[in-house]
Amino acid sequence: MGNTDRIKPAATIAALIKERRTVRVFRNDPVSDELLLELLNVAVWAPNHGLREPWRFILYKGEGRRVFTDAVIGAFTPDEKIKYAETRAEYYMGIPIHLIVILKEDPRQKQWDEDFAAVCCLIQNFQLAAWEQGLGVVWKTNPYLYDPGFRAATGVQPGEKVIGVLHVGYPDKIPPARPRTAAEKLLTVIDCDERR
């Protein structure tokens, strides 16, 4: 069946982490509200300093995807609109769910850094929980996220940062694994134990 096989649940957390793939091509099958909320309620168990829970979400599904699509295309330059508007619109409207993940920005740098890390952990939790349930996700950080028009059209408020858009759906194509650099090649060990 090749790369369109159904996702098979991993036996362990380690296997799940290694087996997850970024999915960019989705089937048209809808994703239920119940499943999406279940995944988000798993994701919010991400570690976060002081239990600040510095996140919120905006979900586009069904005909709401048109609002998201129009906001993205509205951020394009005139040349980009000519070249890409039609194909991008078709692509975005074919993805079952667009989920904007937002960081509520703290003006204190240390807390901002901690909160940014927490939201990234939340996104990884979401991706892993989705994979376990047979869903694919791609985490996008495209330039349109910084466009004031996109922010206004999607309801991103002052003092908020978009950490990413998650495109979510049942995979049509699952890409093969890409190798990772072994940790031992990136690890510096400092051992000052003088008894050695």
N, CA, C and O of each residue as an XYZ file, in Angstrom:
784
protein
N       0.814     -1.207      0.000
C       0.000      0.000      0.000
C       0.852      1.264      0.000
O       0.322      2.361     -0.178
N       2.152      1.132      0.195
C       3.049      2.281      0.065
C       2.855      3.313      1.143
O       2.563      2.986      2.293
N       3.024      4.587      0.756
C       3.006      5.642      1.765
C       1.608      6.150      2.078
O       1.468      7.183      2.733
N       0.575      5.455      1.630
C      -0.787      5.837      2.007
C      -1.347      4.886      3.062
O      -2.545      4.910      3.343
N      -0.482      4.041      3.653
C      -0.920      3.160      4.738
C      -1.544      3.980      5.853
O      -1.199      5.143      6.062
N      -2.471      3.348      6.564
C      -3.022      3.988      7.751
C      -1.932      4.051      8.816
O      -1.053      3.192      8.873
N      -2.001      5.062      9.642
C      -1.056      5.163     10.751
C      -1.346      4.024     11.717
O      -2.499      3.774     12.067
N      -0.299      3.340     12.144
C      -0.443      2.254     13.108
C       0.019      2.767     14.471
O       1.107      3.332     14.583
N      -0.801      2.574     15.510
C      -0.408      3.094     16.827
C       0.935      2.535     17.285
O       1.211      1.346     17.121
N       1.751      3.383     17.850
C       3.056      2.968     18.371
C       2.863      2.283     19.720
O       1.914      2.567     20.451
N       3.778      1.382     20.030
C       3.676      0.620     21.271
C       4.157      1.416     22.476
O       3.691      1.180     23.591
N       5.066      2.341     22.278
C       5.632      3.113     23.381
C       5.708      4.577     22.992
O       5.566      4.923     21.819
N       5.931      5.434     23.973
C       6.100      6.854     23.687
C       7.310      7.067     22.791
O       7.252      7.862     21.853
N       8.402      6.370     23.065
C       9.605      6.509     22.239
C       9.308      6.138     20.791
O       9.744      6.831     19.871
N       8.566      5.045     20.580
C       8.217      4.638     19.215
C       7.315      5.673     18.554
O       7.484      5.983     17.375
N       6.360      6.207     19.307
C       5.457      7.224     18.774
C       6.231      8.454     18.308
O       5.964      8.990     17.232
N       7.185      8.895     19.116
C       8.006     10.053     18.758
C       8.767      9.782     17.464
O       8.836     10.641     16.585
N       9.338      8.582     17.352
C      10.140      8.252     16.166
C       9.290      8.013     14.922
O       9.740      8.267     13.805
N       8.069      7.527     15.107
C       7.226      7.181     13.963
C       6.417      8.364     13.422
O       5.965      8.319     12.278
N       6.226      9.411     14.214
C       5.442     10.563     13.754
C       6.081     11.185     12.516
O       7.305     11.269     12.415
N       5.255     11.613     11.591
C       5.730     12.276     10.384
C       4.967     13.582     10.190
O       3.826     13.718     10.631
N       5.605     14.530      9.531
C       4.925     15.744      9.106
C       4.142     15.405      7.843
O       4.697     14.909      6.863
N       2.853     15.681      7.887
C       1.962     15.346      6.773
C       1.523     16.635      6.090
O       1.068     17.573      6.744
N       1.663     16.671      4.770
C       1.277     17.851      3.992
C       0.149     17.585      2.999
O      -0.425     18.518      2.436
N      -0.164     16.308      2.787
C      -1.215     15.939      1.840
C      -2.274     15.161      2.610
O      -1.995     14.112      3.191
N      -3.501     15.697      2.605
C      -4.572     15.172      3.447
C      -5.738     14.661      2.615
O      -5.977     15.125      1.500
N      -6.462     13.693      3.179
C      -7.732     13.279      2.604
C      -8.791     14.316      2.985
O      -8.568     15.145      3.866
N      -9.928     14.261      2.321
C     -11.007     15.220      2.589
C     -11.852     14.848      3.805
O     -12.738     15.610      4.190
N     -11.599     13.704      4.410
C     -12.429     13.253      5.532
C     -12.440     14.290      6.645
O     -11.385     14.798      7.026
N     -13.623     14.612      7.174
C     -13.667     15.596      8.262
C     -13.070     15.043      9.552
O     -13.027     13.833      9.770
N     -12.615     15.951     10.391
C     -12.120     15.613     11.727
C     -13.184     16.075     12.712
O     -13.588     17.238     12.692
N     -13.632     15.183     13.560
C     -14.740     15.530     14.462
C     -14.301     16.557     15.505
O     -13.139     16.608     15.909
N     -15.267     17.369     15.927
C     -15.011     18.339     16.996
C     -14.575     17.627     18.269
O     -13.703     18.112     18.990
N     -15.181     16.479     18.543
C     -14.862     15.732     19.758
C     -13.400     15.290     19.754
O     -12.706     15.402     20.765
N     -12.940     14.788     18.610
C     -11.552     14.348     18.524
C     -10.602     15.524     18.654
O      -9.595     15.433     19.357
N     -10.905     16.614     17.994
C     -10.022     17.776     18.082
C      -9.926     18.279     19.525
O      -8.834     18.591     20.002
N     -11.048     18.357     20.212
C     -11.022     18.807     21.607
C     -10.276     17.820     22.491
O      -9.561     18.219     23.411
N     -10.441     16.536     22.215
C      -9.694     15.525     22.968
C      -8.189     15.751     22.808
O      -7.439     15.687     23.782
N      -7.754     16.016     21.576
C      -6.327     16.240     21.318
C      -5.832     17.509     22.003
O      -4.745     17.518     22.579
N      -6.611     18.568     21.944
C      -6.211     19.814     22.604
C      -6.155     19.637     24.115
O      -5.287     20.198     24.783
N      -7.087     18.853     24.648
C      -7.084     18.632     26.095
C      -5.939     17.739     26.549
O      -5.578     17.752     27.726
N      -5.367     16.971     25.646
C      -4.108     16.278     25.932
C      -2.950     17.271     25.825
O      -2.066     17.305     26.681
N      -2.970     18.070     24.771
C      -1.856     18.986     24.495
C      -1.627     19.984     25.619
O      -0.483     20.343     25.896
N      -2.703     20.443     26.278
C      -2.555     21.473     27.311
C      -1.863     20.975     28.576
O      -1.630     21.749     29.504
N      -1.533     19.677     28.613
C      -0.754     19.154     29.723
C       0.746     19.404     29.522
O       1.573     18.830     30.231
N       1.086     20.241     28.579
C       2.491     20.614     28.372
C       3.033     21.287     29.627
O       2.302     22.002     30.311
N       4.316     21.061     29.936
C       4.905     21.773     31.077
C       4.900     23.267     30.814
O       5.247     23.719     29.723
N       4.499     24.037     31.833
C       4.542     25.500     31.697
C       4.753     26.127     33.058
O       4.066     25.811     34.029
N       5.726     27.028     33.101
C       6.152     27.635     34.366
C       4.976     28.347     35.044
O       4.230     29.098     34.415
N       4.839     28.088     36.335
C       3.822     28.768     37.123
C       2.403     28.451     36.681
O       1.469     29.160     37.054
N       2.227     27.404     35.899
C       0.929     27.052     35.336
C       0.259     28.275     34.702
O      -0.933     28.518     34.887
N       1.072     29.046     33.938
C       0.551     30.264     33.300
C      -0.359     29.949     32.116
O      -1.180     30.783     31.734
N      -0.226     28.768     31.534
C      -1.032     28.373     30.384
C      -1.114     29.505     29.351
O      -2.185     30.073     29.135
N       0.012     29.827     28.717
C       0.103     31.040     27.904
C      -0.386     30.871     26.464
O       0.191     31.457     25.548
N      -1.425     30.090     26.255
C      -1.845     29.771     24.895
C      -3.338     29.998     24.707
O      -4.125     30.017     25.654
N      -3.685     30.170     23.443
C      -5.076     30.080     23.021
C      -5.089     29.643     21.561
O      -4.045     29.595     20.912
N      -6.282     29.322     21.044
C      -6.387     28.698     19.729
C      -7.519     29.319     18.926
O      -8.530     29.746     19.484
N      -7.340     29.366     17.621
C      -8.408     29.753     16.699
C      -8.525     28.628     15.676
O      -7.543     28.275     15.023
N      -9.712     28.070     15.536
C      -9.949     26.913     14.683
C     -10.781     27.302     13.469
O     -11.787     28.002     13.587
N     -10.345     26.836     12.297
C     -11.083     27.022     11.055
C     -11.397     25.652     10.483
O     -10.500     24.833     10.285
N     -12.679     25.402     10.216
C     -13.115     24.138      9.630
C     -14.320     24.418      8.747
O     -14.893     25.506      8.801
N     -14.702     23.457      7.946
C     -15.866     23.639      7.083
C     -15.734     24.904      6.252
O     -14.679     25.173      5.678
N     -16.798     25.670      6.193
C     -16.773     26.915      5.413
C     -15.902     27.984      6.081
O     -15.515     28.958      5.436
N     -15.600     27.808      7.351
C     -14.694     28.735      8.027
C     -13.300     28.740      7.424
O     -12.544     29.697      7.595
N     -12.959     27.662      6.715
C     -11.650     27.608      6.060
C     -11.487     28.722      5.029
O     -10.368     29.140      4.731
N     -12.609     29.200      4.485
C     -12.547     30.302      3.522
C     -12.017     31.568      4.193
O     -11.260     32.320      3.578
N     -12.401     31.810      5.429
C     -11.907     32.982      6.164
C     -10.393     32.904      6.314
O      -9.681     33.878      6.070
N      -9.912     31.724      6.720
C      -8.470     31.524      6.857
C      -7.774     31.697      5.514
O      -6.770     32.402      5.416
N      -8.307     31.055      4.481
C      -7.710     31.109      3.148
C      -7.640     32.542      2.636
O      -6.613     32.966      2.105
N      -8.724     33.282      2.794
C      -8.743     34.684      2.345
C      -7.736     35.529      3.124
O      -7.113     36.431      2.564
N      -7.577     35.235      4.413
C      -6.608     35.982      5.230
C      -5.183     35.721      4.757
O      -4.368     36.641      4.699
N      -4.882     34.473      4.420
C      -3.540     34.133      3.921
C      -3.288     34.822      2.587
O      -2.260     35.473      2.404
N      -4.217     34.682      1.667
C      -4.038     35.263      0.330
C      -4.004     36.788      0.403
O      -3.319     37.436     -0.388
N      -4.735     37.353      1.343
C      -4.704     38.803      1.533
C      -3.337     39.318      1.949
O      -3.029     40.494      1.756
N      -2.506     38.431      2.526
C      -1.154     38.823      2.943
C      -0.140     38.696      1.809
O       1.006     39.116      1.967
N      -0.530     38.132      0.680
C       0.378     37.971     -0.453
C       0.672     39.312     -1.112
O      -0.149     40.228     -1.067
N       1.833     39.419     -1.714
C       2.136     40.569     -2.567
C       1.308     40.443     -3.844
O       0.793     39.363     -4.133
N       1.170     41.527     -4.615
C       0.430     41.424     -5.883
C       0.982     40.331     -6.801
O       0.210     39.606     -7.430
N       2.307     40.206     -6.884
C       2.890     39.150     -7.720
C       2.563     37.754     -7.187
O       2.255     36.844     -7.956
N       2.632     37.597     -5.873
C       2.306     36.297     -5.276
C       0.851     35.923     -5.534
O       0.534     34.758     -5.774
N      -0.031     36.921     -5.482
C      -1.444     36.644     -5.755
C      -1.626     36.120     -7.170
O      -2.375     35.169     -7.394
N      -0.941     36.738     -8.125
C      -1.049     36.287     -9.511
C      -0.524     34.866     -9.650
O      -1.144     34.033    -10.311
N       0.622     34.588     -9.026
C       1.278     33.291     -9.190
C       0.633     32.179     -8.371
O       0.526     31.047     -8.843
N       0.199     32.491     -7.137
C      -0.126     31.423     -6.206
C      -1.551     31.412     -5.655
O      -1.963     30.410     -5.070
N      -2.310     32.483     -5.820
C      -3.606     32.577     -5.124
C      -4.527     31.403     -5.426
O      -5.125     30.834     -4.513
N      -4.646     31.038     -6.687
C      -5.589     29.979     -7.051
C      -5.176     28.623     -6.482
O      -6.001     27.910     -5.911
N      -3.898     28.268     -6.639
C      -3.454     26.959     -6.146
C      -3.435     26.908     -4.619
O      -3.764     25.881     -4.025
N      -3.051     28.017     -3.988
C      -3.051     28.045     -2.520
C      -4.472     27.937     -1.975
O      -4.718     27.232     -0.997
N      -5.404     28.641     -2.615
C      -6.795     28.575     -2.162
C      -7.325     27.149     -2.261
O      -7.982     26.661     -1.341
N      -7.042     26.489     -3.365
C      -7.482     25.104     -3.538
C      -6.851     24.201     -2.480
O      -7.520     23.331     -1.921
N      -5.563     24.409     -2.208
C      -4.861     23.596     -1.209
C      -5.451     23.820      0.188
O      -5.776     22.855      0.880
N      -5.590     25.070      0.604
C      -6.076     25.356      1.950
C      -7.514     24.899      2.148
O      -7.875     24.429      3.228
N      -8.331     25.033      1.120
C      -9.722     24.602      1.248
C      -9.836     23.077      1.277
O     -10.866     22.545      1.692
N      -8.799     22.376      0.847
C      -8.808     20.919      0.875
C      -8.313     20.317      2.175
O      -8.409     19.106      2.373
N      -7.788     21.141      3.058
C      -7.295     20.657      4.354
C      -8.451     20.732      5.354
O      -9.076     21.785      5.476
N      -8.750     19.650      6.069
C      -9.922     19.659      6.945
C      -9.909     20.715      8.048
O     -10.943     21.310      8.352
N      -8.737     20.949      8.648
C      -8.674     21.860      9.800
C      -7.428     22.736      9.722
O      -6.338     22.273      9.384
N      -7.620     24.016     10.045
C      -6.510     24.944     10.263
C      -6.637     25.421     11.709
O      -7.676     25.950     12.106
N      -5.588     25.234     12.483
C      -5.602     25.619     13.895
C      -4.469     26.610     14.134
O      -3.294     26.266     14.005
N      -4.828     27.838     14.482
C      -3.821     28.843     14.820
C      -3.517     28.709     16.304
O      -4.423     28.737     17.136
N      -2.235     28.561     16.632
C      -1.797     28.431     18.026
C      -1.111     29.733     18.412
O      -0.149     30.162     17.774
N      -1.621     30.345     19.456
C      -1.234     31.706     19.832
C      -0.584     31.716     21.213
O      -1.027     31.036     22.138
N       0.479     32.509     21.321
C       1.149     32.784     22.588
C       0.676     34.126     23.113
O       0.724     35.131     22.404
N       0.215     34.138     24.364
C      -0.086     35.412     25.031
C       1.247     35.951     25.550
O       1.821     35.400     26.489
N       1.735     37.027     24.936
C       3.097     37.496     25.194
C       3.218     38.194     26.540
O       2.437     39.088     26.863
N       4.199     37.777     27.313
C       4.549     38.416     28.577
C       5.652     39.428     28.287
O       6.616     39.088     27.601
N       5.546     40.653     28.782
C       6.575     41.652     28.485
C       7.922     41.370     29.153
O       8.927     41.974     28.778
N       7.960     40.481     30.120
C       9.212     40.133     30.792
C       9.919     39.055     29.970
O       9.316     38.035     29.637
N      11.194     39.276     29.642
C      11.889     38.380     28.714
C      11.964     36.946     29.215
O      11.715     36.014     28.451
N      12.301     36.755     30.475
C      12.415     35.389     31.005
C      11.085     34.655     30.882
O      11.036     33.509     30.435
N      10.018     35.319     31.280
C       8.705     34.687     31.203
C       8.289     34.462     29.750
O       7.659     33.454     29.431
N       8.645     35.408     28.867
C       8.333     35.230     27.440
C       9.018     33.977     26.912
O       8.401     33.163     26.223
N      10.290     33.830     27.239
C      11.036     32.652     26.775
C      10.417     31.359     27.315
O      10.244     30.389     26.578
N      10.088     31.358     28.598
C       9.470     30.178     29.199
C       8.131     29.855     28.528
O       7.831     28.698     28.236
N       7.338     30.896     28.291
C       6.017     30.697     27.704
C       6.108     30.231     26.252
O       5.321     29.388     25.822
N       7.058     30.770     25.499
C       7.270     30.332     24.117
C       7.613     28.836     24.098
O       7.071     28.072     23.299
N       8.523     28.437     24.992
C       8.900     27.024     25.072
C       7.694     26.161     25.430
O       7.531     25.064     24.896
N       6.854     26.654     26.329
C       5.672     25.894     26.740
C       4.714     25.690     25.570
O       4.172     24.599     25.396
N       4.504     26.731     24.770
C       3.595     26.601     23.629
C       4.177     25.625     22.597
O       3.437     24.856     21.983
N       5.486     25.659     22.411
C       6.113     24.682     21.504
C       5.924     23.259     22.019
O       5.673     22.345     21.233
N       6.043     23.062     23.343
C       5.781     21.746     23.922
C       4.333     21.337     23.678
O       4.059     20.179     23.362
N       3.407     22.281     23.825
C       1.998     21.996     23.572
C       1.794     21.520     22.132
O       1.063     20.560     21.888
N       2.442     22.194     21.186
C       2.290     21.799     19.781
C       2.833     20.390     19.564
O       2.212     19.596     18.856
N       3.965     20.069     20.151
C       4.494     18.711     20.003
C       3.557     17.690     20.641
O       3.327     16.621     20.075
N       3.013     18.013     21.819
C       2.024     17.120     22.429
C       0.856     16.875     21.467
O       0.409     15.743     21.287
N       0.380     17.952     20.863
C      -0.755     17.846     19.944
C      -0.403     16.954     18.757
O      -1.189     16.090     18.368
N       0.787     17.168     18.182
C       1.195     16.372     17.021
C       1.282     14.883     17.370
O       0.842     14.035     16.593
N       1.842     14.571     18.525
C       1.989     13.174     18.921
C       0.629     12.539     19.228
O       0.366     11.404     18.831
N      -0.226     13.271     19.932
C      -1.558     12.743     20.241
C      -2.368     12.560     18.961
O      -3.116     11.591     18.832
N      -2.221     13.488     18.016
C      -2.925     13.371     16.738
C      -2.444     12.145     15.972
O      -3.249     11.389     15.429
N      -1.135     11.952     15.931
C      -0.568     10.804     15.216
C      -1.094      9.489     15.804
O      -1.427      8.555     15.074
N      -1.159      9.439     17.121
C      -1.656      8.241     17.786
C      -3.098      7.924     17.374
O      -3.513      6.766     17.361
N      -3.857      8.984     17.037
C      -5.260      8.819     16.637
C      -5.440      8.724     15.118
O      -6.566      8.744     14.620
N      -4.324      8.621     14.386
C      -4.415      8.455     12.946
C      -4.458      9.744     12.150
O      -4.726      9.724     10.949
N      -4.196     10.872     12.809
C      -4.218     12.171     12.143
C      -2.810     12.661     11.847
O      -1.880     12.412     12.613
N      -2.666     13.350     10.746
C      -1.408     13.986     10.399
C      -1.484     15.480     10.657
O      -2.562     16.073     10.647
N      -0.325     16.078     10.888
C      -0.224     17.509     11.181
C       1.016     18.055     10.494
O       2.049     17.389     10.427
N       0.902     19.276      9.985
C       2.085     20.038      9.591
C       2.032     21.362     10.352
O       0.994     22.023     10.397
N       3.157     21.737     10.946
C       3.295     22.967     11.744
C       3.931     24.007     10.835
O       5.097     23.877     10.462
N       3.167     25.044     10.475
C       3.628     26.055      9.526
C       3.939     27.372     10.238
O       3.223     27.798     11.144
N       5.030     28.002      9.799
C       5.452     29.309     10.329
C       5.772     30.234      9.157
O       6.848     30.831      9.107
N       4.846     30.350      8.227
C       5.066     31.125      7.004
C       5.048     32.635      7.260
O       4.560     33.079      8.299
N       5.578     33.429      6.316
C       5.641     34.887      6.500
C       4.290     35.558      6.743
O       4.241     36.591      7.411
N       3.193     35.003      6.223
C       1.893     35.653      6.399
C       1.516     35.813      7.874
O       0.699     36.668      8.216
N       2.112     34.991      8.751
C       1.787     35.092     10.174
C       2.137     36.451     10.760
O       1.569     36.863     11.772
N       3.073     37.147     10.122
C       3.529     38.444     10.625
C       2.788     39.607      9.979
O       2.997     40.759     10.361
N       1.940     39.328      9.023
C       1.250     40.385      8.286
C       0.116     40.969      9.133
O      -0.725     40.220      9.630
N       0.081     42.294      9.305
C      -0.989     42.898     10.116
C      -2.384     42.581      9.589
O      -3.319     42.405     10.371
N      -2.530     42.507      8.263
C      -3.831     42.177      7.689
C      -4.275     40.773      8.047
O      -5.445     40.550      8.358
N      -3.341     39.812      8.006
C      -3.665     38.442      8.402
C      -4.065     38.406      9.874
O      -5.059     37.779     10.239
N      -3.293     39.074     10.705
C      -3.585     39.093     12.134
C      -4.973     39.675     12.400
O      -5.738     39.124     13.191
N      -5.294     40.779     11.746
C      -6.604     41.415     11.945
C      -7.733     40.511     11.447
O      -8.761     40.370     12.110
N      -7.537     39.900     10.277
C      -8.583     39.070      9.678
C      -8.855     37.807     10.485
O      -9.966     37.276     10.457
N      -7.843     37.324     11.203
C      -8.009     36.082     11.958
C      -8.278     36.307     13.441
O      -8.523     35.347     14.172
N      -8.238     37.547     13.895
C      -8.568     37.822     15.286
C      -7.414     37.705     16.254
O      -7.626     37.574     17.460
N      -6.173     37.751     15.735
C      -5.008     37.773     16.617
C      -4.921     39.164     17.233
O      -4.952     40.168     16.522
N      -4.812     39.218     18.548
C      -4.880     40.483     19.271
C      -3.494     41.091     19.503
O      -2.489     40.383     19.441
N      -3.437     42.404     19.772
C      -2.169     42.999     20.207
C      -1.675     42.267     21.457
O      -2.472     41.892     22.317
N      -0.363     42.067     21.552
C       0.188     41.340     22.686
C       0.128     39.833     22.514
O       0.378     39.084     23.459
N      -0.203     39.387     21.306
C      -0.213     37.956     21.021
C       0.717     37.665     19.849
O       0.861     38.479     18.936
N       1.336     36.507     19.888
C       2.212     36.045     18.808
C       1.694     34.713     18.297
O       1.386     33.812     19.077
N       1.602     34.599     16.980
C       1.236     33.313     16.388
C       2.479     32.429     16.384
O       3.482     32.763     15.754
N       2.412     31.319     17.077
C       3.538     30.381     17.121
C       3.485     29.440     15.923
O       4.508     28.887     15.518
N       2.327     29.262     15.372
C       2.225     28.456     14.162
C       0.791     28.195     13.789
O      -0.128     28.362     14.591
N       0.621     27.781     12.552
C      -0.656     27.259     12.081
C      -0.466     25.757     11.916
O       0.474     25.308     11.260
N      -1.357     24.995     12.509
C      -1.332     23.551     12.351
C      -2.406     23.172     11.338
O      -3.592     23.418     11.556
N      -1.979     22.572     10.228
C      -2.912     21.997      9.277
C      -3.095     20.545      9.699
O      -2.120     19.817      9.884
N      -4.344     20.129      9.849
C      -4.648     18.842     10.472
C      -5.634     18.054      9.615
O      -6.603     18.615      9.104
N      -5.389     16.766      9.458
C      -6.331     15.904      8.759
C      -5.806     14.489      8.666
O      -4.704     14.185      9.124
N      -6.604     13.634      8.072
C      -6.187     12.252      7.865
C      -5.238     12.209      6.671
O      -5.555     12.748      5.611
N      -4.087     11.580      6.831
C      -3.070     11.615      5.775
C      -3.521     10.925      4.490
O      -4.133      9.858      4.517
N      -3.206     11.555      3.378
C      -3.331     10.909      2.083
C      -1.988     10.298      1.697
O      -1.930      9.238      1.075
N      -0.914     10.982      2.074
C       0.445     10.475      1.839
C       1.255     10.654      3.111
O       1.275     11.733      3.702
N       1.917      9.596      3.522
C       2.797      9.652      4.685
C       4.230      9.592      4.178
O       4.630      8.599      3.568
N       4.999     10.631      4.420
C       6.371     10.623      3.909
C       7.245      9.628      4.659
O       6.948      9.274      5.800
N       8.313      9.180      4.025
C       9.232      8.268      4.718
C      10.021      9.010      5.796
O      10.104     10.238      5.796
N      10.590      8.242      6.700
C      11.426      8.823      7.758
C      12.659      9.471      7.149
O      13.210      8.982      6.163
N      13.078     10.564      7.743
C      14.335     11.210      7.362
C      15.302     11.056      8.532
O      14.922     11.283      9.680
N      16.537     10.677      8.254
C      17.464     10.372      9.355
C      17.753     11.591     10.227
O      17.704     12.733      9.771
N      18.047     11.320     11.465
C      18.434     12.340     12.429
C      19.899     12.127     12.806
O      20.412     11.010     12.733
N      20.552     13.191     13.202
C      21.927     13.100     13.682
C      21.916     12.461     15.066
O      21.139     12.862     15.932
N      22.763     11.484     15.273
C      22.840     10.808     16.570
C      23.247     11.805     17.653
O      24.136     12.632     17.448
N      22.593     11.716     18.793
C      22.832     12.666     19.880
C      24.284     12.675     20.322
O      24.808     13.723     20.699
N      24.953     11.508     20.281
C      26.347     11.458     20.747
C      27.261     12.346     19.905
O      28.328     12.749     20.370
N      26.860     12.650     18.687
C      27.666     13.541     17.849
C      27.483     15.010     18.233
O      28.260     15.869     17.818
N      26.468     15.283     19.012
C      26.137     16.659     19.386
C      26.293     16.914     20.879
O      26.011     18.012     21.360
N      26.738     15.907     21.604
C      26.788     15.971     23.059
C      28.188     16.300     23.552
O      29.166     15.668     23.152
N      28.271     17.293     24.423
C      29.509     17.596     25.126
C      29.342     17.130     26.565
O      28.395     17.528     27.244
N      30.255     16.293     27.027
C      30.178     15.762     28.390
C      31.298     16.394     29.210
O      32.464     16.381     28.818
N      30.914     16.945     30.355
C      31.884     17.514     31.285
C      31.724     16.743     32.594
O      30.675     16.788     33.236
N      32.785     16.040     32.970
C      32.737     15.225     34.167
C      33.920     15.601     35.026
O      35.063     15.306     34.677
N      33.661     16.243     36.138
C      34.746     16.731     36.999
C      34.967     15.819     38.203
O      35.568     16.238     39.193
N      34.505     14.623     38.131
C      34.685     13.683     39.219
C      36.147     13.287     39.305
O      36.639     12.550     38.451
N      36.871     13.780     40.356
C      38.322     13.557     40.454
C      38.649     12.132     40.916
O      39.813     11.733     40.913
N      37.650     11.382     41.305
C      37.917     10.021     41.743
C      38.242      9.111     40.566
O      38.680      7.977     40.759
N      38.030      9.599     39.353
C      38.300      8.763     38.153
C      39.752      8.797     37.808
O      40.172      8.163     36.840
